[in-house]
Amino acid sequence: MTNPYESDQLLAEYLLFHYGADDEILGKLPGPREALSFPRRSVSELIGPMQRDARALDVGCAVGRATFELARYAASVTGIDFSARFIAAAQELKNSGSCESSRRIEGDLAEPFTAKVSAGIDCSRVTFETGDAMNLRPGLAGFDAVLAANLICRLPEPRKFLDRLPQLVKSGGQLLLTTPFTWLEEFTPRENWLARDGRRSFEVLKEILTPHFELQATKDLPFLIREHERKFQYGIALGTRWLRR
Ligand SMILES: C[S@@+](CC[C@H](N)C(=O)[O-])C[C@H]1O[C@@H](n2cnc3c(N)ncnc32)[C@H](O)[C@@H]1O
């Protein structure tokens, strides 16, 4: 199966989702404005207190907006994604502050869109690399904060990533997880869905994480991804903050 996250279409959709201004996404149309700026809110609405010298990790960072947002709170941030094209775009944003893309209007009609890193972000704090959340390199460990936004239901084996979390987050550190629990066989074989045997995913997630983490906060986080001028993906992720024991 080809990876959809390497396609032109998803690269453009994610650059707009992460860096588009409200009007560039919704224009003057009616719509759920509270669902805009999800990548920024996935950090600002979940993060707890951080030390100035903190190290953070964003797994499944896509084109990197939340990674840059974490740099407001941490001295160094690593963004990791499986998609080489997403990471190349994030790298370009780090190096030059912007990345040229397009916004689909309808059919083959599109107009130029420039993704830009927000003013006030220190890009030197951020590094990006490709990697597999289910098989992260051994050196990644002991972070003060780890974010995984809308990642787990895109992994073939979410348990492999969840089982690595106690090592990734240092004692006293925080784990920020968001997920709409959209299980699809296209990404995750049915036997690996957290929701099974009549149980909800969140119940199973708590069972997996509670031996190592204390649940500190939950927050509903709506998100809106523009496909074209009049078609959007709307979801409500469950955001959670967990303290590593
Ligand atoms: C639904 S998107 C969420 C992206 C971003 N965190 C956000 O909130 O917009 C899922 C992301 O996970 C990445 N991904 C999928 N499988 C992965 C894996 N095995 N390891 C790392 N990243 C992966 C995809 O490339 C994509 O960027």
The ligand as an SDF file (V2000), in Angstrom:
LIG
                    3D

 27 29  0  0  0  0  0  0  0  0999 V2000
   -3.4840   12.1670   11.3500 C   0  0  0  0  0  0  0  0  0  0  0  0
   -1.8490   12.7460   11.0860 S   0  0  0  0  0  0  0  0  0  0  0  0
   -1.5490   13.7720   12.5120 C   0  0  0  0  0  0  0  0  0  0  0  0
   -0.4020   14.7120   12.2920 C   0  0  0  0  0  0  0  0  0  0  0  0
   -0.1530   15.7600   13.3590 C   0  0  0  0  0  0  0  0  0  0  0  0
    0.2920   15.2190   14.6080 N   0  0  0  0  0  0  0  0  0  0  0  0
   -1.3780   16.5970   13.5700 C   0  0  0  0  0  0  0  0  0  0  0  0
   -1.9230   16.6060   14.6870 O   0  0  0  0  0  0  0  0  0  0  0  0
   -1.7890   17.2640   12.6190 O   0  0  0  0  0  0  0  0  0  0  0  0
   -0.8900   11.3010   11.4290 C   0  0  0  0  0  0  0  0  0  0  0  0
    0.6140   11.5110   11.2340 C   0  0  0  0  0  0  0  0  0  0  0  0
    1.2830   10.3470   11.7020 O   0  0  0  0  0  0  0  0  0  0  0  0
    2.3100   10.0340   10.7740 C   0  0  0  0  0  0  0  0  0  0  0  0
    2.6000    8.6120   10.9210 N   0  0  0  0  0  0  0  0  0  0  0  0
    1.8730    7.5690   10.4590 C   0  0  0  0  0  0  0  0  0  0  0  0
    2.4880    6.4120   10.8110 N   0  0  0  0  0  0  0  0  0  0  0  0
    3.5990    6.7370   11.4800 C   0  0  0  0  0  0  0  0  0  0  0  0
    4.6410    5.9950   12.0900 C   0  0  0  0  0  0  0  0  0  0  0  0
    4.6670    4.6700   12.0630 N   0  0  0  0  0  0  0  0  0  0  0  0
    5.6320    6.6660   12.7180 N   0  0  0  0  0  0  0  0  0  0  0  0
    5.6450    8.0130   12.7510 C   0  0  0  0  0  0  0  0  0  0  0  0
    4.6940    8.7740   12.1850 N   0  0  0  0  0  0  0  0  0  0  0  0
    3.6800    8.1400   11.5590 C   0  0  0  0  0  0  0  0  0  0  0  0
    1.7620   10.4310    9.4230 C   0  0  0  0  0  0  0  0  0  0  0  0
    2.7910   10.5840    8.4720 O   0  0  0  0  0  0  0  0  0  0  0  0
    1.0500   11.7180    9.7870 C   0  0  0  0  0  0  0  0  0  0  0  0
    1.9250   12.8080    9.7160 O   0  0  0  0  0  0  0  0  0  0  0  0
  1  2  1  0
  2  3  1  0
  2 10  1  0
  3  4  1  0
  4  5  1  0
  5  6  1  0
  5  7  1  0
  7  8  2  0
  7  9  1  0
 10 11  1  0
 11 12  1  0
 11 26  1  0
 12 13  1  0
 13 14  1  0
 13 24  1  0
 14 15  1  0
 14 23  1  0
 15 16  2  0
 16 17  1  0
 17 18  1  0
 17 23  2  0
 18 19  1  0
 18 20  2  0
 20 21  1  0
 21 22  2  0
 22 23  1  0
 24 25  1  0
 24 26  1  0
 26 27  1  0
M  CHG  2   2   1   9  -1
M  END
$$$$
